[in-house]
Amino acid sequence: MELSGTILEIAKIIWAPLGKCVKYHRSLEEKMILLHNKLEVVNSRKEDIESRMNVELCLGKQLKKEVQLWLENVKKMNGEVETINQEVGEGKFLSRAHLGKLVIKKIQEVEELHQKGSFNDSLVVDGPDGNRVMLPTAIVVGDTTRRNMDQIWACLMDNDVRKVGVHGIGGVGKTTIMKHIYNQLLIETGKFDNAVWITVPKASSVIQLQSKIAHAFQLGLSENESDTVRAAKLMAMFRMRKRYVLILDDLWEEFELEEIGIPEPTRDNECKLVLTTRLSDVCVRMGCKKIQVQLLSENETWNLFLEKVGRDLVAPEIETIAKDIAKECGRLPLAIITIARSMKGVVDHCEWRNALEELRVSTSGLNDMGKVYEQLKFSYIHLQDERLRHCLLYCALYPEDFLIGRKELIEHLIAGGVIEGMKNKRAEFDKGHAMLNKLENSCLLESVADQNKDMKWVKMHDLIRDMALQITSTSPRFLVEAAVYLRNFPNIEKWAENLEKVSLMHNYISEVPSNLSPKCRRLSTLLLSSNHTLTLIPNSFFVHMHALQVLDLSDTGLEILPDSVSGLENLTALLLRGCYRLKYVPSLAKMKVLMKLDFSHSGIKEVPQGMEMLVSLRYLNLYARNLEIIPSGILPKLTSLQFLMFYGASKTLKVKGEEVASLRKLETFAGQLYDQNDFNAYVRCLQEQGPNNYFIRVGEGNEAIEEEMESFQKEVQFTKCNIGRGEDMMLLLPGDIQTLQIIKCHDIISLSSISSLNNASELKTCVLSNCNGIECILQQSSYILLENLESLTLFSLCNLCDLFRGGRAAPLPPGTFSALKNLSIWSCQSMKKLFEVSLLLHLKNLESLDVSSCKQMKEITATGHEYALGESSNLSSNNDFPISLPQLRYLSLDCLPQLERIYRGTMVCYSLEVIQVFGCPKLKRIPLSLPLIGGQPSPPPKLQRISTNIWEALEWDHPNAKNVLQPLVQSVQTWG
């Protein structure tokens, strides 16, 4: 009986988890149906919200961040459920049991998502003034242009004129003039509330123009809807708006406003339509008042030419020839500027005479636009460097009016061999930027920058792009059908044998025909990126493309890369960024010259076969969430590697430190090592120097890694590591480390235990989070000063009591925290005081002090040693001298229920801009010294705002201080 009872107990123990497993397995189909039903409800709510959003998104409005985040989460959830669908279809018994558990979890997440989507109030908020972005413009040239502008402006102010058609030959300055008008409309808002700029694609279809307008108004239109339904939505959106000017730039053919969804401009809606076109007939057929943009006068032509070529550079003996060249520009600003720039620096009169002859011969017998193209071609031919000409032609592969990212373009030029022979990646990029600068200075490319995001692009004028494509069409060498709403793949007739470059990017191609096998033996570049609907490329497609160097399939829906890719032995760049469905990539073993391999945001779970053979590889991006492992031994064989990034959600995606350190050419690295011992081994293996930019995660963290490598500050992050006690745990840090994060490392008691910090002279930022063993930051017994540290964040350190700990009379070492600018203390529940006066006197560079949720904090600056002695008596009265913090700009005290005092004496903070105090019920006094003018107090000169919910309870040293500061107060009654 005892034996049977024991067996029964054992059976129960075994069956408990197994029974649960079988339960998950049996109920999988039922749960999947439930998951889909609940997701369908969420998607219905999403459609309802999008319908509301389209109504509420008026000019000057923008979507609430929480709504935007919810919509993104719904999109993400649909993708995750689709992945589960696929895994269910191919799952075995045990995996089905695992999936059953996962599906139950997803059902809960979908229910939570549905609840969070209950937006009962408005979905939008007023947009900041920054949404009214000025367009970059060239300087207005000459009285002729100003007269043209005045004439257009007068029409906009005339209530009898509702539609204006601005026409003129290409390059005459129509777009430049209208950009000035547009910017002026944004400034002068008396007559119109806003202006909207739409650049119309050449040969634009109804759906393209509708999509352009919808994008400008942040209106969602489905590609699957009919033109009529889309027009109805646009019409409804327009009718909610009044007093706007709609500008359609570069229109090539007329259209019915109603067909697109644009209401007829009338006195009632107070709206106007302005279009620019090369064709005066378009203006007539659109019912516009015509305004022809006049050519420059001869005098204006000569002055503009001189301005661009350099007035001091035209010697008297050259001036006559130069004037004749200026005349050959046909009084067109674009031609004048580009040709003048191409002659800048030319001093030999023979070259000037030759240039004049070439211009006259090339434009002889041509019509007006033919002459314009030849004039622009002249500037192209006279580029001194052949590589500059290749660079310009490469830009024509991008869509019309496309903002081309400098970084992306330079990387393509490197992969395509236009930039080569440089010693490292930085030198290659410096060369690339220098080339683009020269093309901008030659006015063959336009510069576009976003100062707020520090982003830079280049853009081609549509005439210059046309000229470039005309040059490449003679053989033909280029096939370019980029962003033209192409749905069907170009047929075999277009795939000429002498094609060198093909761009079909930003289209709606779904598949490549199964029998298509182009014999393009000279093809070097194939760009199919941003065809999100592309799911199939047959194996036959790449068979004859032996010369292919750059293959860009980024942001496509491909699941399988055909095996014929393995035979592309001359490939230098394989770009698969954003292929989130991608599961299979064939062997790469034959790609001995491959330099760039980008799998970022792809769906791969394992690295392809043959990776160890990529001896020329310089760039490897494995930022792929599903990636599980990088097999040991691969990285040391990639001896040319300069850039390495990897990230995945799996805890197994780590590499050995010695393998990374063996990559002697590595300049940029982001990835994860196993533990602190592995990291120490990495540091020991570094020779003279390691990577220039790095983010190294050590231990157990698996949060997403920042992708923008330019923002890296040589950062190391330790999570759940043993780095505190014992010589065997001694942590080695690189001497050039700039940012150190220590998270959930409970054995460390202070930074003083990390002796290698003494050598970290470049350390600027330190974050300590959830480390239960930390009692102080620095100890008097060590010589670690952190004298170059600029930012210190202390978060949830439950046993932290002091920033600096020494004996009762221990002097603070000179230089300690002397460079500190930003100090944040959050949720440190054992701290009763923040500073001793002796420490605060070292913080002359402190700019920001943020203390939050420290429940026992009684005093910010202590004047004695009462807390160290465990006492709470009155503070010593002989230390009440004024303290100066000359750089302090921001002071925030939040949720400090025991805080009684900031400082017994006074604080001189004349740089202070913001004071923020919330949740400090015991605080009665702000010890701020106010400047006296004529014996009366005045606010600190830079103070802008005091935000608090205890304003009435606060006291100030001077009796009139409260009245003086009242205008700066933003009282908030509740805070939470």
ChimeraX attribute file (.defattr): number of C-alpha atoms within 10 A of each C-alpha:
attribute: neighborCount
match mode: 1-to-1
recipient: residues
	/A:1	6
	/A:2	7
	/A:3	8
	/A:4	9
	/A:5	10
	/A:6	11
	/A:7	12
	/A:8	12
	/A:9	12
	/A:10	11
	/A:11	11
	/A:12	13
	/A:13	11
	/A:14	11
	/A:15	13
	/A:16	10
	/A:17	11
	/A:18	13
	/A:19	12
	/A:20	13
	/A:21	19
	/A:22	18
	/A:23	14
	/A:24	22
	/A:25	20
	/A:26	15
	/A:27	15
	/A:28	22
	/A:29	15
	/A:30	10
	/A:31	18
	/A:32	21
	/A:33	11
	/A:34	15
	/A:35	21
	/A:36	17
	/A:37	13
	/A:38	17
	/A:39	23
	/A:40	14
	/A:41	14
	/A:42	22
	/A:43	17
	/A:44	13
	/A:45	15
	/A:46	18
	/A:47	13
	/A:48	12
	/A:49	18
	/A:50	18
	/A:51	15
	/A:52	14
	/A:53	20
	/A:54	21
	/A:55	17
	/A:56	19
	/A:57	20
	/A:58	21
	/A:59	22
	/A:60	16
	/A:61	17
	/A:62	20
	/A:63	18
	/A:64	15
	/A:65	12
	/A:66	14
	/A:67	20
	/A:68	13
	/A:69	12
	/A:70	17
	/A:71	19
	/A:72	11
	/A:73	14
	/A:74	19
	/A:75	13
	/A:76	12
	/A:77	18
	/A:78	17
	/A:79	14
	/A:80	12
	/A:81	19
	/A:82	13
	/A:83	12
	/A:84	18
	/A:85	16
	/A:86	10
	/A:87	14
	/A:88	17
	/A:89	9
	/A:90	9
	/A:91	15
	/A:92	12
	/A:93	12
	/A:94	13
	/A:95	14
	/A:96	23
	/A:97	22
	/A:98	17
	/A:99	21
	/A:100	26
	/A:101	18
	/A:102	14
	/A:103	22
	/A:104	18
	/A:105	12
	/A:106	20
	/A:107	20
	/A:108	13
	/A:109	15
	/A:110	24
	/A:111	15
	/A:112	12
	/A:113	18
	/A:114	20
	/A:115	11
	/A:116	12
	/A:117	17
	/A:118	11
	/A:119	11
	/A:120	6
	/A:121	6
	/A:122	12
	/A:123	22
	/A:124	19
	/A:125	15
	/A:126	13
	/A:127	15
	/A:128	10
	/A:129	8
	/A:130	8
	/A:131	11
	/A:132	16
	/A:133	9
	/A:134	15
	/A:135	13
	/A:136	14
	/A:137	13
	/A:138	11
	/A:139	9
	/A:140	14
	/A:141	15
	/A:142	15
	/A:143	12
	/A:144	16
	/A:145	21
	/A:146	13
	/A:147	13
	/A:148	20
	/A:149	20
	/A:150	14
	/A:151	14
	/A:152	24
	/A:153	15
	/A:154	11
	/A:155	18
	/A:156	23
	/A:157	13
	/A:158	10
	/A:159	13
	/A:160	10
	/A:161	17
	/A:162	22
	/A:163	24
	/A:164	22
	/A:165	27
	/A:166	28
	/A:167	25
	/A:168	19
	/A:169	19
	/A:170	22
	/A:171	24
	/A:172	22
	/A:173	24
	/A:174	25
	/A:175	19
	/A:176	19
	/A:177	22
	/A:178	24
	/A:179	20
	/A:180	18
	/A:181	18
	/A:182	20
	/A:183	17
	/A:184	14
	/A:185	22
	/A:186	17
	/A:187	12
	/A:188	11
	/A:189	13
	/A:190	10
	/A:191	13
	/A:192	18
	/A:193	18
	/A:194	22
	/A:195	22
	/A:196	18
	/A:197	18
	/A:198	17
	/A:199	18
	/A:200	22
	/A:201	20
	/A:202	13
	/A:203	11
	/A:204	15
	/A:205	15
	/A:206	17
	/A:207	19
	/A:208	18
	/A:209	18
	/A:210	20
	/A:211	20
	/A:212	17
	/A:213	23
	/A:214	19
	/A:215	13
	/A:216	12
	/A:217	20
	/A:218	17
	/A:219	22
	/A:220	16
	/A:221	20
	/A:222	10
	/A:223	12
	/A:224	7
	/A:225	11
	/A:226	11
	/A:227	15
	/A:228	15
	/A:229	13
	/A:230	24
	/A:231	22
	/A:232	17
	/A:233	18
	/A:234	26
	/A:235	18
	/A:236	16
	/A:237	21
	/A:238	20
	/A:239	11
	/A:240	13
	/A:241	15
	/A:242	18
	/A:243	19
	/A:244	22
	/A:245	23
	/A:246	21
	/A:247	23
	/A:248	20
	/A:249	20
	/A:250	22
	/A:251	22
	/A:252	17
	/A:253	16
	/A:254	14
	/A:255	14
	/A:256	12
	/A:257	14
	/A:258	14
	/A:259	16
	/A:260	23
	/A:261	24
	/A:262	21
	/A:263	18
	/A:264	15
	/A:265	20
	/A:266	14
	/A:267	13
	/A:268	8
	/A:269	16
	/A:270	16
	/A:271	26
	/A:272	25
	/A:273	22
	/A:274	22
	/A:275	26
	/A:276	28
	/A:277	23
	/A:278	21
	/A:279	19
	/A:280	18
	/A:281	16
	/A:282	22
	/A:283	25
	/A:284	13
	/A:285	12
	/A:286	17
	/A:287	14
	/A:288	19
	/A:289	16
	/A:290	19
	/A:291	19
	/A:292	18
	/A:293	23
	/A:294	18
	/A:295	20
	/A:296	21
	/A:297	15
	/A:298	14
	/A:299	12
	/A:300	18
	/A:301	24
	/A:302	19
	/A:303	16
	/A:304	22
	/A:305	28
	/A:306	23
	/A:307	14
	/A:308	20
	/A:309	22
	/A:310	15
	/A:311	12
	/A:312	8
	/A:313	15
	/A:314	19
	/A:315	13
	/A:316	9
	/A:317	9
	/A:318	16
	/A:319	15
	/A:320	12
	/A:321	18
	/A:322	25
	/A:323	18
	/A:324	14
	/A:325	23
	/A:326	25
	/A:327	17
	/A:328	20
	/A:329	25
	/A:330	20
	/A:331	23
	/A:332	23
	/A:333	20
	/A:334	22
	/A:335	28
	/A:336	26
	/A:337	24
	/A:338	28
	/A:339	29
	/A:340	25
	/A:341	23
	/A:342	23
	/A:343	22
	/A:344	15
	/A:345	12
	/A:346	13
	/A:347	13
	/A:348	10
	/A:349	16
	/A:350	11
	/A:351	12
	/A:352	18
	/A:353	15
	/A:354	12
	/A:355	18
	/A:356	19
	/A:357	12
	/A:358	14
	/A:359	19
	/A:360	17
	/A:361	10
	/A:362	16
	/A:363	19
	/A:364	11
	/A:365	10
	/A:366	12
	/A:367	9
	/A:368	12
	/A:369	14
	/A:370	14
	/A:371	21
	/A:372	25
	/A:373	23
	/A:374	22
	/A:375	26
	/A:376	23
	/A:377	21
	/A:378	19
	/A:379	20
	/A:380	25
	/A:381	12
	/A:382	14
	/A:383	16
	/A:384	10
	/A:385	10
	/A:386	12
	/A:387	15
	/A:388	19
	/A:389	18
	/A:390	13
	/A:391	20
	/A:392	20
	/A:393	20
	/A:394	21
	/A:395	21
	/A:396	24
	/A:397	24
	/A:398	24
	/A:399	23
	/A:400	22
	/A:401	15
	/A:402	16
	/A:403	17
	/A:404	18
	/A:405	15
	/A:406	20
	/A:407	15
	/A:408	11
	/A:409	20
	/A:410	22
	/A:411	17
	/A:412	22
	/A:413	22
	/A:414	23
	/A:415	22
	/A:416	20
	/A:417	13
	/A:418	18
	/A:419	20
	/A:420	14
	/A:421	10
	/A:422	13
	/A:423	8
	/A:424	14
	/A:425	19
	/A:426	12
	/A:427	13
	/A:428	19
	/A:429	19
	/A:430	12
	/A:431	17
	/A:432	23
	/A:433	16
	/A:434	12
	/A:435	20
	/A:436	23
	/A:437	16
	/A:438	15
	/A:439	24
	/A:440	18
	/A:441	16
	/A:442	22
	/A:443	23
	/A:444	25
	/A:445	22
	/A:446	18
	/A:447	19
	/A:448	17
	/A:449	14
	/A:450	9
	/A:451	8
	/A:452	6
	/A:453	7
	/A:454	7
	/A:455	12
	/A:456	15
	/A:457	19
	/A:458	21
	/A:459	23
	/A:460	25
	/A:461	17
	/A:462	19
	/A:463	18
	/A:464	24
	/A:465	24
	/A:466	15
	/A:467	22
	/A:468	23
	/A:469	21
	/A:470	14
	/A:471	17
	/A:472	19
	/A:473	14
	/A:474	9
	/A:475	11
	/A:476	18
	/A:477	19
	/A:478	26
	/A:479	21
	/A:480	20
	/A:481	18
	/A:482	22
	/A:483	20
	/A:484	20
	/A:485	18
	/A:486	17
	/A:487	14
	/A:488	13
	/A:489	15
	/A:490	16
	/A:491	11
	/A:492	13
	/A:493	8
	/A:494	11
	/A:495	19
	/A:496	19
	/A:497	15
	/A:498	15
	/A:499	22
	/A:500	21
	/A:501	22
	/A:502	20
	/A:503	21
	/A:504	26
	/A:505	29
	/A:506	22
	/A:507	22
	/A:508	21
	/A:509	23
	/A:510	20
	/A:511	18
	/A:512	18
	/A:513	17
	/A:514	12
	/A:515	11
	/A:516	18
	/A:517	18
	/A:518	20
	/A:519	19
	/A:520	21
	/A:521	17
	/A:522	18
	/A:523	25
	/A:524	21
	/A:525	26
	/A:526	21
	/A:527	22
	/A:528	22
	/A:529	24
	/A:530	24
	/A:531	26
	/A:532	21
	/A:533	16
	/A:534	22
	/A:535	18
	/A:536	19
	/A:537	19
	/A:538	19
	/A:539	16
	/A:540	17
	/A:541	19
	/A:542	22
	/A:543	19
	/A:544	18
	/A:545	25
	/A:546	19
	/A:547	17
	/A:548	24
	/A:549	24
	/A:550	25
	/A:551	22
	/A:552	22
	/A:553	24
	/A:554	26
	/A:555	24
	/A:556	29
	/A:557	22
	/A:558	27
	/A:559	20
	/A:560	16
	/A:561	20
	/A:562	18
	/A:563	17
	/A:564	17
	/A:565	24
	/A:566	19
	/A:567	19
	/A:568	22
	/A:569	19
	/A:570	18
	/A:571	27
	/A:572	27
	/A:573	26
	/A:574	20
	/A:575	21
	/A:576	25
	/A:577	25
	/A:578	22
	/A:579	25
	/A:580	23
	/A:581	19
	/A:582	22
	/A:583	16
	/A:584	18
	/A:585	18
	/A:586	16
	/A:587	17
	/A:588	21
	/A:589	17
	/A:590	18
	/A:591	24
	/A:592	17
	/A:593	18
	/A:594	25
	/A:595	23
	/A:596	24
	/A:597	19
	/A:598	21
	/A:599	24
	/A:600	24
	/A:601	24
	/A:602	27
	/A:603	23
	/A:604	24
	/A:605	18
	/A:606	17
	/A:607	17
	/A:608	14
	/A:609	12
	/A:610	15
	/A:611	18
	/A:612	18
	/A:613	18
	/A:614	24
	/A:615	18
	/A:616	17
	/A:617	25
	/A:618	24
	/A:619	22
	/A:620	20
	/A:621	22
	/A:622	25
	/A:623	26
	/A:624	25
	/A:625	20
	/A:626	19
	/A:627	23
	/A:628	19
	/A:629	18
	/A:630	17
	/A:631	13
	/A:632	11
	/A:633	12
	/A:634	14
	/A:635	20
	/A:636	17
	/A:637	17
	/A:638	22
	/A:639	18
	/A:640	18
	/A:641	24
	/A:642	21
	/A:643	23
	/A:644	21
	/A:645	22
	/A:646	24
	/A:647	28
	/A:648	24
	/A:649	16
	/A:650	14
	/A:651	15
	/A:652	15
	/A:653	21
	/A:654	24
	/A:655	20
	/A:656	18
	/A:657	25
	/A:658	19
	/A:659	17
	/A:660	21
	/A:661	22
	/A:662	19
	/A:663	22
	/A:664	18
	/A:665	18
	/A:666	25
	/A:667	20
	/A:668	22
	/A:669	24
	/A:670	26
	/A:671	21
	/A:672	30
	/A:673	22
	/A:674	19
	/A:675	21
	/A:676	23
	/A:677	20
	/A:678	17
	/A:679	25
	/A:680	18
	/A:681	16
	/A:682	22
	/A:683	20
	/A:684	15
	/A:685	16
	/A:686	18
	/A:687	10
	/A:688	6
	/A:689	14
	/A:690	23
	/A:691	21
	/A:692	14
	/A:693	20
	/A:694	26
	/A:695	25
	/A:696	20
	/A:697	25
	/A:698	25
	/A:699	23
	/A:700	19
	/A:701	16
	/A:702	17
	/A:703	10
	/A:704	11
	/A:705	17
	/A:706	11
	/A:707	16
	/A:708	7
	/A:709	16
	/A:710	9
	/A:711	10
	/A:712	18
	/A:713	19
	/A:714	23
	/A:715	21
	/A:716	22
	/A:717	18
	/A:718	25
	/A:719	23
	/A:720	19
	/A:721	21
	/A:722	20
	/A:723	25
	/A:724	22
	/A:725	14
	/A:726	9
	/A:727	8
	/A:728	9
	/A:729	15
	/A:730	18
	/A:731	20
	/A:732	20
	/A:733	21
	/A:734	22
	/A:735	16
	/A:736	18
	/A:737	22
	/A:738	21
	/A:739	20
	/A:740	22
	/A:741	16
	/A:742	22
	/A:743	21
	/A:744	21
	/A:745	22
	/A:746	20
	/A:747	16
	/A:748	21
	/A:749	23
	/A:750	21
	/A:751	21
	/A:752	22
	/A:753	20
	/A:754	20
	/A:755	16
	/A:756	16
	/A:757	22
	/A:758	17
	/A:759	15
	/A:760	18
	/A:761	16
	/A:762	18
	/A:763	24
	/A:764	21
	/A:765	20
	/A:766	21
	/A:767	16
	/A:768	23
	/A:769	22
	/A:770	21
	/A:771	25
	/A:772	18
	/A:773	18
	/A:774	23
	/A:775	22
	/A:776	19
	/A:777	18
	/A:778	22
	/A:779	22
	/A:780	16
	/A:781	11
	/A:782	15
	/A:783	14
	/A:784	21
	/A:785	21
	/A:786	24
	/A:787	18
	/A:788	19
	/A:789	23
	/A:790	20
	/A:791	21
	/A:792	19
	/A:793	16
	/A:794	21
	/A:795	20
	/A:796	20
	/A:797	25
	/A:798	19
	/A:799	18
	/A:800	23
	/A:801	22
	/A:802	21
	/A:803	18
	/A:804	18
	/A:805	18
	/A:806	15
	/A:807	10
	/A:808	10
	/A:809	7
	/A:810	10
	/A:811	11
	/A:812	16
	/A:813	14
	/A:814	10
	/A:815	14
	/A:816	20
	/A:817	23
	/A:818	21
	/A:819	19
	/A:820	23
	/A:821	21
	/A:822	19
	/A:823	17
	/A:824	16
	/A:825	21
	/A:826	19
	/A:827	21
	/A:828	24
	/A:829	17
	/A:830	18
	/A:831	25
	/A:832	22
	/A:833	22
	/A:834	21
	/A:835	19
	/A:836	18
	/A:837	18
	/A:838	14
	/A:839	18
	/A:840	19
	/A:841	13
	/A:842	19
	/A:843	21
	/A:844	17
	/A:845	17
	/A:846	23
	/A:847	21
	/A:848	19
	/A:849	16
	/A:850	16
	/A:851	22
	/A:852	20
	/A:853	19
	/A:854	25
	/A:855	18
	/A:856	17
	/A:857	24
	/A:858	23
	/A:859	23
	/A:860	22
	/A:861	19
	/A:862	24
	/A:863	21
	/A:864	18
	/A:865	15
	/A:866	14
	/A:867	17
	/A:868	16
	/A:869	9
	/A:870	8
	/A:871	10
	/A:872	11
	/A:873	8
	/A:874	8
	/A:875	16
	/A:876	13
	/A:877	11
	/A:878	9
	/A:879	13
	/A:880	14
	/A:881	13
	/A:882	15
	/A:883	17
	/A:884	17
	/A:885	21
	/A:886	17
	/A:887	17
	/A:888	23
	/A:889	20
	/A:890	18
	/A:891	17
	/A:892	18
	/A:893	22
	/A:894	20
	/A:895	21
	/A:896	24
	/A:897	18
	/A:898	18
	/A:899	24
	/A:900	17
	/A:901	20
	/A:902	23
	/A:903	21
	/A:904	21
	/A:905	17
	/A:906	18
	/A:907	19
	/A:908	18
	/A:909	22
	/A:910	21
	/A:911	17
	/A:912	24
	/A:913	17
	/A:914	18
	/A:915	19
	/A:916	17
	/A:917	24
	/A:918	24
	/A:919	21
	/A:920	19
	/A:921	17
	/A:922	16
	/A:923	22
	/A:924	18
	/A:925	16
	/A:926	18
	/A:927	18
	/A:928	23
	/A:929	23
	/A:930	23
	/A:931	16
	/A:932	11
	/A:933	8
	/A:934	7
	/A:935	7
	/A:936	13
	/A:937	19
	/A:938	17
	/A:939	20
	/A:940	19
	/A:941	13
	/A:942	13
	/A:943	18
	/A:944	14
	/A:945	17
	/A:946	20
	/A:947	17
	/A:948	24
	/A:949	20
	/A:950	19
	/A:951	19
	/A:952	10
	/A:953	11
	/A:954	15
	/A:955	15
	/A:956	15
	/A:957	14
	/A:958	12
	/A:959	11
	/A:960	12
	/A:961	18
	/A:962	18
	/A:963	10
	/A:964	14
	/A:965	17
	/A:966	14
	/A:967	11
	/A:968	15
	/A:969	17
	/A:970	14
	/A:971	16
	/A:972	13
	/A:973	10
	/A:974	10
	/A:975	10
	/A:976	6
